[in-house]
Amino acid sequence: MHPKSLPWYWTLLSFLLLASGGLVLAYSFKKLDYAWDFHFLSSYIWEPETQRPGLLLQGLWGTIYISVLSILGGIVFGILVGLCMLAPEPLTRSAATVFVDIFRNTPVLVQLYVMYFIVGTAIDLSPEVAGVLTLSLFCAAYVADIFRASVIEFEKGQLEAARAMGLNNWQIASYVMAPQILRRMLPALVGQFVSLVKDSSLVSVISVVDLTKSALNVISVSFRSFETWFLVAIMYCVLNYALSTYGRYLERRLRVVNVG
């Protein structure tokens, strides 16, 4: 079935909104009265003398490294906490719910300060470990809630049919529940992972070398904040666009596999 096309006035309205935004942005740039110079950033992207990645590319790698570790940690911790939220024992459920409420309802910046300056001081955590651990726990709170909701919404009739076919609990979990739950979780998970990549910029406040920290170092030397932040915004946009695109690709693959 072909999707129903929208009336022409919606297309016109969309065009007018985009055009208005472009005009406002162009007018703002014109009124800024600022001598733009993006050329100086080339040496911070790639060092011509040493033929090595510059400060900003090194920071981009730091952001990718921290984000990947935090996402992996968030998935593992999140599924474990989600299982605890579904446990029949009330104390386990309550503890898991309190964990989710705390990390979902407090700012990541506050969590970073507590993890590094209080917990990290007590057990000697490095800034990188404190940053990854905080982001992992923050991500886990959302993953746990997404996992819990997906399991609760699972159709119970399929479980009864699988048991009637003689499948054991492991086979039911692996071949019946897991593919469908993953397909339901994936859109929300991708959105959360994109948000986590952006939130990873906060680790710069505890001196972790990421893209934002590298940008601050560039600005402190060049005194050109506008060009630097524009380039950093583009880098974050490209990184998150790649993540979102891969998430949509996985959604299509899972949909085809499920239909097949």
ABEGO torsion letter per residue (X at the ends): XBBBBBBAAAAAAAAAAAAAAAAAAAAAAAAAGBBBBAAAAAAAABBAAAGBBBAAAAAAAAAAAAAAAAAAAAAAAAAAAAAAAABABAAAAAAAAAAAAAAAABBAAAAAAAAAAAAAAAAGBBAAAAAAAAAAAAAAAAAAAAAAAAAAABBAAAAAAAAAAGBBAAAAAAAAAAAAAAAAAAAAAAAAAAAAAAAAAAAAAAGBBBAAAAAAAAAAAAGBAAAAAAAAAAAAAAAAAAAAAAAAAAAAAAAAAAAX
